[in-house]
Amino acid sequence: MGIQVKSILTVSLIFMGLSAFAQEGESLEDLFRVDYDTPLTLDLAQDEEGDVIGPVKQKKKKVKRNVYFGTKTRKAYARTVRGNDVIFEIFNVLKEYEDPPEYASDFYWYDYKKKKIMNNLRVDKKNAGVLHGPYKKMLGDLVLEQGWYYRGMKHRRWVRFNRHDILQDKTYWWKGWPQESKLAYYDFKKTKLREVIPVHYGEMDGEYWAFHEDGSLAVRGNYRFGHKVETWREYYDGGRVKREVIYPKDPFDFQFNPYIAREWDSKGTLIYDRAKFLKGRN
């Protein structure tokens, strides 16, 4: 009994000490908050359904046919003839159509009418099968490309080979994001996405996204070699464009000064247009 009381006192003292380190108005939850997190830091082994296999050998479970990441799919394939070569693509699609998420820049679906895989956000919903699960491109017995999809977006490890079975490319994805991307959340449970910083090979590169707490888009732009490039847009809650900021097309053009091109109020009225402003000065 005495040991139990000492343990409770010890735990209480630890939390009192941690509370002292927290700034005013900051909870212990805030103290332990991770501002950024990568979607997946290890290339963990996974079973046929896409579930992570732990280090401890577990009892082999019965594999559910065509079920990946907990979702039932149907098997499909596409056939392409190029000269004397016949290329087969083997994949799975969702049984029911699902729209891509707002942030998706790539969305893969099988066009039943054209009988080929499409990567397009303009989807023919009546003839679309959203790719979900394993994917393999074959030339005879030779694997040309292999990877996974998650509801129309690239997921996990992707590899590409040439005709001599030599590895040409290897990339890692997590539900459409490059695996190294840094994600920030509004809440400790990581259910409300706040910001996505695209990272390739340790450097900011790709499309950047930020969201309001209600889930609507706040900022969208592109990084290249660690620098902001081209047009960045800011948005009000609800989707109206707030501001357009122009950055150089060349990420190493350090003589270029970023500028606001246009700005709108919350009702959608244009309140500043740089082109008209400069024209009026001349």
TIMARBA-289804 format. One record per residue (C-alpha): z negated, y negated, x. Coordinates in steps of 0.05 Angstrom, whole numbers, padded with zeros to 5 digits, always signed. Layout:
ZYX;...
END
This chain:
+00000+00000+00000;-00018-00046+00058;+00050-00033+00091;+00086-00050+00025;+00049-00117+00021;+00066-00133+00093;+00140-00118+00080;+00141-00164+00019;+00108-00220+00060;+00158-00210+00117;+00218-00215+00070;+00188-00277+00037;+00178-00311+00105;+00250-00295+00125;+00277-00328+00062;+00231-00388+00072;+00259-00396+00142;+00330-00391+00118;+00317-00442+00063;+00293-00491+00116;+00360-00486+00151;+00399-00501+00088;+00417-00573+00077;+00390-00612+00017;+00422-00588-00047;+00449-00526-00013;+00430-00457-00038;+00421-00393+00003;+00487-00370-00027;+00520-00432+00003;+00487-00417+00070;+00520-00349+00074;+00586-00372+00045;+00648-00354+00085;+00697-00412+00080;+00757-00371+00100;+00772-00298+00099;+00832-00257+00116;+00855-00212+00058;+00852-00149+00102;+00829-00147+00174;+00841-00074+00189;+00901-00029+00178;+00858+00023+00143;+00884+00092+00127;+00900+00099+00053;+00916+00156+00007;+00978+00165-00036;+00947+00122-00092;+00935+00064-00044;+00859+00073-00040;+00824+00064+00026;+00801+00129+00059;+00732+00120+00090;+00708+00148+00157;+00668+00203+00123;+00711+00261+00100;+00706+00264+00025;+00723+00318-00024;+00797+00317-00037;+00810+00289-00105;+00866+00308-00151;+00925+00261-00140;+00949+00228-00203;+01025+00230-00206;+01059+00162-00198;+00993+00124-00201;+00986+00070-00147;+00930+00020-00140;+00903+00045-00206;+00967+00031-00245;+01015+00082-00275;+01088+00075-00254;+01154+00110-00261;+01198+00134-00203;+01267+00103-00192;+01321+00099-00140;+01382+00057-00122;+01445+00082-00088;+01490+00037-00045;+01556+00058-00012;+01577+00021+00051;+01640+00051+00081;+01623+00123+00098;+01549+00110+00091;+01508+00125+00029;+01441+00089+00028;+01386+00110-00020;+01326+00067-00038;+01267+00106-00068;+01213+00067-00103;+01168+00061-00164;+01166+00008-00220;+01114-00014-00270;+01121+00017-00338;+01115-00051-00371;+01142-00117-00345;+01093-00167-00314;+01109-00239-00295;+01100-00258-00221;+01038-00300-00205;+01048-00375-00200;+01043-00375-00124;+01096-00321-00113;+01154-00343-00069;+01183-00272-00067;+01186-00225-00126;+01220-00158-00122;+01246-00122-00184;+01298-00070-00201;+01355-00093-00244;+01371-00034-00290;+01437-00067-00310;+01463-00082-00240;+01428-00020-00211;+01400-00055-00151;+01335-00087-00125;+01331-00162-00134;+01287-00213-00099;+01289-00271-00148;+01239-00310-00190;+01292-00318-00244;+01281-00250-00276;+01323-00216-00328;+01260-00190-00364;+01299-00144-00411;+01329-00106-00353;+01274-00113-00300;+01229-00060-00270;+01175-00092-00226;+01167-00055-00160;+01098-00026-00150;+01078+00029-00101;+01114+00061-00041;+01184+00041-00021;+01232+00077+00026;+01304+00062+00047;+01341+00124+00072;+01407+00139+00107;+01411+00214+00101;+01345+00239+00131;+01336+00175+00172;+01286+00124+00148;+01313+00053+00155;+01255+00016+00121;+01188+00035+00092;+01131-00002+00059;+01092-00016-00005;+01097-00064-00063;+01041-00091-00107;+01065-00117-00174;+01131-00142-00145;+01103-00168-00079;+01103-00138-00009;+01037-00104+00008;+01006-00068+00067;+01047-00047+00128;+01123-00053+00129;+01167-00022+00183;+01241-00026+00196;+01283+00021+00241;+01354+00021+00267;+01402+00080+00263;+01373+00109+00327;+01304+00113+00296;+01278+00057+00341;+01227+00010+00310;+01257-00059+00299;+01203-00096+00261;+01131-00086+00236;+01096-00134+00188;+01032-00133+00148;+01024-00161+00078;+00969-00167+00026;+00994-00176-00045;+01049-00223-00024;+01011-00261+00030;+01021-00248+00104;+00960-00206+00123;+00934-00257+00174;+00933-00312+00122;+00866-00348+00111;+00840-00351+00040;+00785-00397+00015;+00750-00392-00053;+00710-00437-00098;+00659-00383-00114;+00618-00335-00073;+00646-00274-00109;+00717-00296-00089;+00747-00297-00158;+00772-00369-00158;+00823-00381-00103;+00820-00450-00072;+00867-00450-00013;+00916-00405+00025;+00934-00421+00096;+00994-00380+00119;+00986-00348+00187;+01037-00309+00227;+01018-00281+00295;+00957-00326+00299;+00994-00391+00283;+01001-00429+00217;+01071-00414+00193;+01098-00408+00122;+01081-00434+00053;+01014-00467+00041;+00980-00467-00027;+00918-00502-00055;+00891-00496-00126;+00846-00535-00172;+00783-00500-00195;+00816-00484-00262;+00870-00445-00225;+00926-00496-00231;+00966-00515-00170;+00938-00573-00128;+00981-00575-00065;+01042-00539-00040;+01079-00547+00026;+01104-00512+00089;+01079-00502+00159;+01123-00485+00218;+01095-00469+00287;+01028-00500+00266;+01056-00566+00239;+01070-00592+00169;+01144-00597+00155;+01190-00624+00100;+01164-00642+00031;+01092-00631+00010;+01073-00641-00063;+01005-00656-00094;+00990-00642-00167;+00942-00665-00221;+00903-00615-00263;+00952-00587-00313;+01013-00587-00268;+01039-00659-00266;+01064-00680-00197;+01018-00732-00165;+01051-00748-00099;+01107-00727-00052;+01095-00734+00023;+01152-00725+00072;+01141-00693+00140;+01194-00680+00194;+01242-00622+00188;+01233-00608+00261;+01159-00589+00274;+01164-00617+00344;+01192-00685+00324;+01129-00723+00343;+01163-00791+00335;+01169-00780+00260;+01115-00814+00218;+01099-00778+00153;+01105-00822+00091;+01094-00822+00016;+01162-00817-00018;+01140-00822-00091;+01076-00825-00131;+01060-00817-00205;+00999-00831-00248;+00964-00776-00288;+01009-00790-00348;+01073-00777-00308;+01094-00850-00300;+01126-00865-00233;+01083-00918-00198;+01115-00918-00129;+01184-00901-00102;+01193-00914-00028;+01270-00916-00033;+01268-00970-00087;+01213-01008-00050;+01254-01010+00015;+01317-01029-00023;+01281-01087-00056;+01258-01114+00012;+01330-01117+00038;
END
